[in-house]
Amino acid sequence: MEALRVEGVSKAVAGVRILENVSLTVRQGERRAIIGPNGAGKTTLFRIVAGELAPTAGRIFFFGEEMTRLPAYRRARRGLIRTFQQTSAFFELTVLENVLLVLLQGRHRLLGMGTLVHRDRATLERALAVLQEWGLADCARQQVRHLPYGLQRRLELALAFVARPRVLLMDEPTAGLAASDLEEIAERLGRIPRDVTVVFIDHNMKAVFSVADRITVLHHGQLLAEGTPEEIRDNPAIQAAYLGSVTTSHA
Ligand SMILES: Nc1ncnc2c1ncn2[C@@H]1O[C@H](COP(=O)(O)OP(=O)(O)OP(=O)(O)O)[C@@H](O)[C@H]1O
């Protein structure tokens, strides 16, 4: 079954073409990497799929249903969840409060978060279980701004999972990570249950080739190639245009 279909998507801003007629289909349960040089249009494609940006042309389908005009928050409610290159958690709140905010989905507004959590023991316990699972329990009461960078990135992923994704869009989950954090995140990405479809942008070829089932290559806003990791690795055109330089500069 197809989870996500991008059909002939183009985007122009002030006459400049950022994406041109990009199409791709991601099957349910697939891990799809989107790669390409800086400025290739990867993040713009994510923003269009997530509903943050309207395409100039083309359509987006989610489990067979068109959602090209659906606002981002309604796509999220259907299970299309996105993580960001920069951590999107609230920096002034604690790690635990951030998890609770996602779990409560706005219900805290009625009573105030403290009151609701006091009454809703089950939610608090669920939040603590999430933190345990993601190795964040020891910093539950720390403000996010005081967390080391690697743990901030881990929290970004944990929050995405709390939102119960059916399709998870991850924008550079390994960006800027030190070697030890990188291994930890790559290992966690590898363990994501198969009922979650994953589409991720990454410049780290080790992570891409170890996690992805299929790889889409964007170049100058166009689809340059798509295939299995082996097909992409063995494609001389891609090596010439992109892989060679990236493997040496980012691996
Ligand atoms: N709102 C905008 N207005 C004008 N130009 C834009 C806008 N958004 C993106 N661009 C341009 O479109 C191109 C593609 O940007 P995009 O961020 O999608 O690339 P990317 O492949 O994600 O790059 P990176 O790997 O550096 O994150 C870039 O040249 C960028 O400067």
The ligand as a Gaussian input file, in Angstrom:
#p B3LYP/6-31G(d) Opt

LIG

0 1
 N       11.177000      30.969000       0.483000
 C       12.202000      30.979000      -0.365000
 N       12.428000      32.039000      -1.156000
 C       13.452000      32.045000      -2.033000
 N       14.291000      31.023000      -2.210000
 C       14.123000      29.962000      -1.452000
 C       13.062000      29.852000      -0.493000
 N       13.151000      28.650000       0.110000
 C       14.206000      28.027000      -0.438000
 N       14.797000      28.800000      -1.375000
 C       15.945000      28.433000      -2.217000
 O       15.621000      27.202000      -2.851000
 C       16.742000      26.339000      -2.917000
 C       16.420000      25.029000      -2.251000
 O       16.372000      25.190000      -0.840000
 P       16.138000      23.988000       0.156000
 O       16.304000      24.522000       1.545000
 O       14.882000      23.302000      -0.150000
 O       17.365000      23.035000      -0.203000
 P       17.947000      21.778000       0.545000
 O       18.166000      20.743000      -0.485000
 O       17.088000      21.426000       1.701000
 O       19.337000      22.322000       1.068000
 P       20.198000      21.954000       2.399000
 O       20.788000      20.611000       2.153000
 O       21.236000      23.049000       2.418000
 O       19.259000      22.015000       3.573000
 C       17.894000      27.094000      -2.278000
 O       18.644000      27.711000      -3.297000
 C       17.206000      28.142000      -1.420000
 O       18.007000      29.289000      -1.282000

